[in-house]
Amino acid sequence: MSKGTSIKDALSNWEKENEKKAAEAEEVKLCAKFPPIEKMDASLSTLSACVKLSLSTNAIEKITNLNGLKNIKILSLARNNIKNLNGLEAVGETLEELWISYNLLEKLKGVHVLKKLKILMMSNNAVKDWGEFNKLADCQNLTELVFVGNPLEITHSEAGDWQDKVKVAIPSLKKCDSQPIIRDE
């Protein structure tokens, strides 16, 4: 089995392709590397100017080494092998959007550290229980959620009560699964 691409190598290649320093870039895309990136290594800490970081379509299992990302607002980790949200503490004060669809998330422990989170794209994960879903209410700025394709959503959409339950669970939400949330004021 071949070794995955390191973040260091991916950044080096990114710099050659983009003809600028990754450390100075506001947007860095390291998507669908071959072989895939398996680890978020310490090289990420060099991306202090980065506002949007995309690491989608790799083989990452753990969220780590985000401490140097002082300006990060958008983090895309879709289509990886991430099982939990531990490791987001370092970006808790700046992150506004987390794109983490198509992973292996069952639990949402750790989401509460994202104080400024507005948009959470987490379709097609493995969340099946309301106890976990209700942790999203800790994100008091959350206005948009994509949750389609999680066992919890599938069960309640089939029952026809998904939108009503979501509205109660997350008071700040304005949009869920691309549908506006209508509230009786």
Backbone bond lengths (Angstrom), bond angles and torsions (degrees), N, CA, C in turn:
res aa  C-N    CA-C-N  psi(-1)  N-CA   C-N-CA  omega(-1)  CA-C   N-CA-C  phi
1 M - - - 1.463 - - 1.532 109.51 -
2 S 1.322 115.73 132.58 1.468 119.24 -178.18 1.518 111.44 -79.59
3 K 1.319 114.87 153.41 1.447 122.05 179.52 1.533 108.67 -76.10
4 G 1.332 116.12 145.90 1.453 119.63 178.99 1.527 112.29 -70.19
5 T 1.307 115.86 167.24 1.461 121.70 174.74 1.525 107.77 -74.11
6 S 1.316 117.35 135.60 1.467 119.55 177.06 1.527 108.68 -84.12
7 I 1.319 115.96 157.50 1.468 120.19 175.59 1.530 109.01 -60.62
8 K 1.330 116.11 -39.57 1.464 121.04 179.73 1.533 110.76 -56.90
9 D 1.349 116.53 -48.60 1.473 120.32 179.30 1.530 111.30 -66.54
10 A 1.328 116.18 -40.52 1.467 120.18 -179.79 1.535 110.23 -62.84
11 L 1.338 116.49 -40.07 1.475 120.39 177.94 1.519 111.69 -67.26
12 S 1.321 115.94 -39.36 1.458 120.97 178.11 1.540 110.16 -61.03
13 N 1.327 116.05 -45.38 1.473 120.70 177.35 1.528 111.04 -64.97
14 W 1.339 116.15 -40.33 1.468 120.87 178.73 1.529 109.83 -59.02
15 E 1.335 117.10 -43.36 1.468 121.81 -179.51 1.529 111.32 -63.09
16 K 1.341 116.67 -39.79 1.474 119.95 177.90 1.526 110.18 -64.84
17 E 1.332 116.72 -46.30 1.468 121.32 -178.29 1.526 112.10 -65.87
18 N 1.313 117.20 -38.66 1.461 121.36 -174.60 1.522 114.01 -97.05
19 E 1.337 116.28 -6.28 1.463 122.79 178.60 1.528 113.15 52.30
20 K 1.341 115.28 41.59 1.467 120.39 172.22 1.515 108.93 -154.95
21 K 1.323 115.28 166.33 1.454 120.85 -179.35 1.527 110.77 -78.23
22 A 1.320 116.63 129.50 1.464 121.56 178.87 1.530 111.11 -60.16
23 A 1.334 116.20 -34.82 1.466 121.47 -178.91 1.524 112.66 -61.87
24 E 1.343 116.98 -21.71 1.462 121.50 -178.52 1.526 112.53 -102.47
25 A 1.324 117.33 -7.23 1.465 121.25 -174.92 1.531 111.70 -80.98
26 E 1.346 115.14 142.65 1.464 119.82 176.35 1.522 111.46 -84.64
27 E 1.339 116.57 -25.36 1.464 119.95 178.62 1.523 109.70 -129.31
28 V 1.327 115.88 127.66 1.461 121.42 179.13 1.528 108.17 -129.58
29 K 1.349 114.63 123.75 1.470 120.36 179.02 1.525 109.20 -113.86
30 L 1.333 115.24 119.17 1.467 121.23 176.45 1.537 107.30 -124.74
31 C 1.319 115.66 57.42 1.464 121.81 -174.36 1.523 112.05 -93.88
32 A 1.321 114.93 147.32 1.468 122.56 171.52 1.533 113.03 49.55
33 K 1.313 116.46 49.61 1.464 120.55 178.18 1.533 109.50 -74.87
34 F 1.324 115.28 150.55 1.457 119.79 176.18 1.512 109.42 -129.58
35 P 1.337 118.59 121.20 1.478 125.22 -8.02 1.529 111.06 -63.59
36 P 1.341 117.28 156.19 1.458 120.03 -174.18 1.535 113.96 -65.22
37 I 1.327 114.94 153.89 1.469 121.36 173.68 1.525 106.50 -71.09
38 E 1.337 116.36 130.09 1.462 120.85 -179.21 1.521 112.14 -105.57
39 K 1.347 115.81 -24.11 1.470 120.29 -174.08 1.513 111.26 -134.96
40 M 1.337 114.65 138.79 1.454 120.20 172.83 1.528 105.90 -86.20
41 D 1.328 116.56 92.07 1.467 119.61 -173.30 1.532 112.50 -87.96
42 A 1.317 115.60 177.19 1.462 122.96 -173.24 1.533 113.34 -61.71
43 S 1.320 118.77 -16.92 1.473 121.27 177.87 1.522 111.50 -59.73
44 L 1.331 117.52 -23.96 1.466 120.65 177.99 1.521 111.78 -60.80
45 S 1.318 116.47 -29.41 1.468 120.01 -176.13 1.531 112.65 -66.31
46 T 1.329 117.72 -10.41 1.464 120.66 177.57 1.531 111.75 -79.66
47 L 1.320 117.66 -11.92 1.466 121.72 -173.50 1.530 112.63 -87.82
48 S 1.327 116.00 56.42 1.462 120.24 -173.91 1.530 113.63 -68.77
49 A 1.322 118.97 -25.06 1.468 121.49 -179.83 1.532 112.01 -88.70
50 C 1.311 116.78 -10.46 1.460 121.92 -172.56 1.536 112.38 -64.95
51 V 1.346 114.82 126.96 1.461 122.05 177.06 1.536 108.88 -102.10
52 K 1.344 116.24 -36.16 1.462 121.16 179.31 1.528 109.60 -128.20
53 L 1.340 114.97 118.87 1.464 121.11 178.92 1.521 109.20 -117.86
54 S 1.323 116.30 125.15 1.463 121.88 179.29 1.526 110.25 -115.64
55 L 1.321 114.50 119.66 1.467 121.55 177.45 1.529 110.02 -124.13
56 S 1.322 116.26 27.34 1.461 121.77 -175.86 1.524 113.00 -67.00
57 T 1.309 114.64 157.05 1.465 123.49 174.93 1.526 111.40 56.32
58 N 1.344 114.39 58.95 1.451 122.12 174.29 1.531 107.24 -133.28
59 A 1.315 117.68 -151.86 1.469 120.86 -179.81 1.532 110.61 -130.32
60 I 1.329 115.76 35.60 1.467 121.91 -177.50 1.526 110.12 -72.87
61 E 1.346 115.85 132.64 1.460 120.07 179.99 1.520 113.37 -105.63
62 K 1.347 116.71 -26.27 1.470 120.95 -175.51 1.516 111.14 -132.53
63 I 1.329 115.91 142.10 1.462 121.86 174.90 1.528 107.42 -86.50
64 T 1.330 116.76 114.81 1.464 120.80 -178.60 1.528 111.01 -145.91
65 N 1.320 115.23 168.29 1.467 123.63 171.37 1.531 115.27 57.15
66 L 1.338 116.51 42.95 1.460 120.02 178.69 1.533 112.34 -97.22
67 N 1.342 116.84 2.61 1.464 120.34 -171.83 1.519 116.09 -62.60
68 G 1.316 120.53 -21.46 1.463 120.88 179.38 1.519 113.41 -88.81
69 L 1.319 117.21 -6.74 1.466 121.66 -174.83 1.530 110.52 -84.15
70 K 1.321 115.26 73.51 1.472 121.79 -172.41 1.530 113.16 -70.32
71 N 1.319 118.06 -24.07 1.469 121.64 -175.08 1.524 114.12 -113.05
72 I 1.313 117.31 8.38 1.463 121.03 -174.50 1.533 112.26 -63.62
73 K 1.328 115.24 129.83 1.464 121.00 175.64 1.536 110.63 -117.35
74 I 1.332 116.28 -32.80 1.469 121.17 -177.62 1.522 109.72 -126.21
75 L 1.331 115.26 124.58 1.465 121.22 178.59 1.521 108.09 -124.42
76 S 1.327 115.97 119.85 1.453 121.19 179.80 1.523 110.27 -109.55
77 L 1.326 114.79 115.81 1.463 121.80 179.77 1.535 110.53 -126.15
78 A 1.315 117.03 23.63 1.465 121.15 -178.10 1.534 111.00 -63.05
79 R 1.302 115.13 154.00 1.475 122.91 176.85 1.527 113.01 55.86
80 N 1.348 114.55 56.35 1.452 122.02 173.72 1.527 107.39 -129.04
81 N 1.316 117.13 -157.84 1.476 121.57 179.37 1.524 110.92 -121.77
82 I 1.334 116.31 35.97 1.459 121.77 -174.90 1.528 110.48 -75.93
83 K 1.342 114.91 129.91 1.460 120.83 -175.28 1.529 113.26 -104.41
84 N 1.351 117.86 -19.06 1.470 119.70 179.11 1.527 110.34 -152.23
85 L 1.335 115.24 170.60 1.464 121.39 -175.91 1.525 113.35 -99.72
86 N 1.326 117.93 12.58 1.465 120.37 175.67 1.524 108.40 -61.97
87 G 1.330 116.05 146.01 1.461 119.68 177.19 1.519 114.08 104.10
88 L 1.334 117.26 -1.92 1.465 120.15 -178.68 1.530 113.62 -89.39
89 E 1.332 116.84 -4.73 1.471 121.37 -176.38 1.528 112.38 -51.55
90 A 1.322 116.61 -41.98 1.465 121.52 -175.84 1.529 113.28 -62.52
91 V 1.340 117.85 -23.14 1.469 120.98 -178.67 1.531 111.41 -112.49
92 G 1.320 115.71 10.51 1.462 121.85 -176.20 1.516 115.30 -58.29
93 E 1.325 117.26 -28.86 1.470 120.69 -176.86 1.528 113.49 -91.21
94 T 1.341 118.35 -10.47 1.470 120.05 -176.36 1.525 114.29 -121.77
95 L 1.331 118.11 -29.30 1.467 120.88 -172.43 1.529 112.04 -65.68
96 E 1.340 116.30 125.75 1.463 122.31 179.59 1.523 112.04 -108.75
97 E 1.343 116.47 -26.59 1.465 119.71 -179.26 1.529 109.24 -134.91
98 L 1.329 115.01 131.57 1.465 121.22 174.80 1.519 107.82 -124.36
99 W 1.323 115.21 119.30 1.460 121.89 179.57 1.524 106.68 -107.65
100 I 1.325 115.96 106.11 1.463 119.42 -172.27 1.532 111.82 -137.00
101 S 1.339 115.34 32.66 1.465 121.41 178.32 1.530 110.52 -69.31
102 Y 1.315 115.31 159.68 1.471 122.27 178.17 1.527 112.21 55.23
103 N 1.336 115.46 55.43 1.449 122.16 172.68 1.530 107.47 -127.32
104 L 1.313 117.34 -158.11 1.469 121.64 -175.85 1.528 111.14 -119.51
105 L 1.342 116.58 29.05 1.462 120.79 -176.10 1.525 112.62 -71.12
106 E 1.331 115.73 123.94 1.467 121.82 172.47 1.511 109.62 -108.98
107 K 1.333 115.52 -33.73 1.463 121.74 -174.95 1.527 110.15 -116.12
108 L 1.331 115.61 150.55 1.461 120.53 -178.35 1.524 112.33 -113.80
109 K 1.339 116.01 21.12 1.459 121.08 175.36 1.526 107.77 -58.79
110 G 1.321 116.07 133.97 1.460 119.47 179.95 1.521 113.28 102.88
111 V 1.335 117.88 -16.91 1.463 120.39 -178.02 1.536 111.02 -67.33
112 H 1.319 117.00 -26.52 1.473 122.29 -177.36 1.532 113.82 -61.41
113 V 1.334 118.40 -19.83 1.472 120.77 -179.39 1.533 112.10 -73.98
114 L 1.336 116.91 -14.44 1.462 121.33 -176.59 1.532 110.09 -85.23
115 K 1.327 115.43 81.01 1.470 122.83 -172.88 1.525 113.48 -65.21
116 K 1.341 117.91 -28.91 1.469 120.52 -175.50 1.524 112.92 -108.19
117 L 1.339 117.48 7.50 1.465 120.90 -176.21 1.521 111.51 -59.09
118 K 1.344 116.16 123.94 1.464 122.28 178.11 1.525 111.07 -109.46
119 I 1.330 115.75 -38.46 1.459 120.47 -174.94 1.528 109.55 -125.73
120 L 1.329 115.21 127.47 1.457 121.46 177.38 1.519 108.91 -126.91
121 M 1.328 115.32 113.09 1.462 121.98 177.03 1.525 105.87 -101.95
122 M 1.327 116.84 105.81 1.460 118.23 -179.46 1.526 111.70 -139.83
123 S 1.316 115.41 45.51 1.458 120.20 176.95 1.532 110.14 -69.34
124 N 1.305 114.93 160.03 1.466 121.75 173.45 1.519 114.12 53.07
125 N 1.330 114.84 51.96 1.447 122.31 170.45 1.527 107.15 -114.87
126 A 1.317 118.24 -153.73 1.472 119.98 -173.31 1.531 113.01 -126.43
127 V 1.356 116.80 25.15 1.465 120.09 -179.15 1.525 109.08 -72.50
128 K 1.339 115.01 123.13 1.452 117.88 -176.79 1.518 113.90 -125.39
129 D 1.349 117.15 0.51 1.453 115.18 -176.44 1.519 113.55 -131.87
130 W 1.333 115.32 143.60 1.463 121.99 -175.73 1.521 111.71 -63.01
131 G 1.318 117.87 -31.87 1.462 120.97 178.06 1.521 110.59 -55.93
132 E 1.324 116.41 -40.82 1.470 121.44 177.48 1.527 110.70 -71.90
133 F 1.319 116.43 -48.41 1.464 121.32 -178.70 1.525 111.04 -55.61
134 N 1.327 116.50 -41.69 1.464 121.41 -176.53 1.533 112.87 -62.65
135 K 1.336 117.55 -18.40 1.472 120.99 176.85 1.532 111.07 -64.46
136 L 1.321 116.76 -20.76 1.466 120.45 179.29 1.532 111.57 -66.58
137 A 1.320 117.33 -22.57 1.467 121.16 178.44 1.525 111.31 -64.57
138 D 1.347 117.48 -20.62 1.466 121.62 176.62 1.526 111.92 -67.24
139 C 1.318 116.22 -19.96 1.473 121.17 177.73 1.525 106.64 -88.53
140 Q 1.316 116.53 89.09 1.461 121.27 -169.33 1.525 114.66 -72.23
141 N 1.322 117.99 -11.49 1.467 120.75 177.27 1.529 112.20 -101.44
142 L 1.333 116.79 2.72 1.469 120.78 -177.31 1.520 110.47 -65.43
143 T 1.335 116.30 115.95 1.463 120.07 -179.88 1.525 112.37 -113.64
144 E 1.343 116.96 -21.11 1.459 118.96 -178.07 1.524 110.34 -135.35
145 L 1.330 114.95 132.46 1.463 121.59 -178.14 1.518 109.83 -135.94
146 V 1.338 116.11 133.75 1.463 120.95 169.88 1.525 105.83 -116.45
147 F 1.330 114.97 115.69 1.472 121.52 -171.60 1.532 111.77 -129.34
148 V 1.309 115.91 3.35 1.459 121.74 -177.17 1.530 110.38 -57.83
149 G 1.323 117.37 143.76 1.464 120.93 176.77 1.515 114.51 88.65
150 N 1.336 118.37 0.82 1.461 121.71 171.71 1.531 106.84 -88.52
151 P 1.338 118.15 145.23 1.473 119.41 -179.13 1.533 113.94 -50.83
152 L 1.334 117.16 -38.50 1.469 121.46 179.65 1.531 110.97 -61.50
153 E 1.319 116.63 -46.52 1.469 121.61 -179.48 1.519 110.44 -66.15
154 I 1.326 117.38 -43.02 1.470 121.25 -178.36 1.529 109.85 -59.72
155 T 1.337 116.73 -49.00 1.462 121.73 -179.71 1.523 111.79 -57.79
156 H 1.335 116.53 -46.88 1.465 119.81 -175.25 1.523 113.23 -81.26
157 S 1.318 119.06 -24.39 1.459 120.36 173.82 1.523 109.29 -69.39
158 E 1.335 115.68 -40.01 1.464 119.77 176.78 1.526 110.47 -63.49
159 A 1.343 116.58 -35.52 1.471 121.17 179.05 1.532 111.59 -78.56
160 G 1.338 115.77 -15.52 1.463 120.11 176.99 1.526 115.59 84.76
161 D 1.329 118.22 10.60 1.470 119.52 -177.43 1.527 113.74 -117.77
162 W 1.324 117.34 14.41 1.471 121.49 -176.15 1.526 112.37 -58.68
163 Q 1.329 117.88 -57.67 1.465 121.09 -176.41 1.533 111.94 -57.58
164 D 1.329 117.16 -41.42 1.468 120.72 -179.72 1.523 111.28 -63.15
165 K 1.317 116.95 -43.63 1.467 121.09 -179.12 1.533 111.21 -67.08
166 V 1.334 116.58 -40.52 1.466 122.02 179.66 1.534 110.34 -62.68
167 K 1.324 115.65 -43.54 1.471 122.23 -179.32 1.531 110.40 -56.92
168 V 1.325 116.77 -41.33 1.464 121.87 -179.70 1.535 110.67 -73.13
169 A 1.324 116.82 -41.36 1.470 122.09 -175.17 1.527 113.17 -67.84
170 I 1.339 117.22 -38.08 1.467 120.78 -175.94 1.536 109.49 -126.51
171 P 1.328 117.00 90.94 1.465 121.49 -175.74 1.534 115.11 -59.04
172 S 1.332 118.36 -28.98 1.472 121.30 -176.43 1.533 113.62 -78.76
173 L 1.337 117.50 -13.57 1.466 121.96 -172.00 1.530 113.03 -66.58
174 K 1.341 115.93 134.90 1.459 121.42 176.13 1.535 111.54 -111.70
175 K 1.333 115.60 -21.04 1.458 119.97 -176.92 1.524 109.19 -146.99
176 C 1.336 116.93 132.57 1.460 121.07 176.77 1.517 109.45 -134.50
177 D 1.316 116.60 127.94 1.465 122.53 -179.45 1.530 110.83 50.91
178 S 1.330 115.80 45.36 1.472 125.15 178.39 1.528 114.55 68.23
179 Q 1.325 117.92 6.50 1.472 122.00 177.94 1.527 109.18 -105.65
180 P 1.340 116.92 133.80 1.462 117.09 175.71 1.526 111.24 -66.04
181 I 1.317 115.83 145.41 1.465 120.89 177.15 1.528 106.61 -90.80
182 I 1.311 116.12 118.38 1.460 121.30 179.63 1.533 107.84 -97.06
183 R 1.317 115.01 122.52 1.475 119.63 179.36 1.514 109.40 -116.71
184 D 1.308 114.84 145.31 1.461 119.76 174.37 1.514 106.77 -84.80
185 E 1.311 116.59 112.27 1.481 119.79 -177.83 1.515 110.53 -81.76
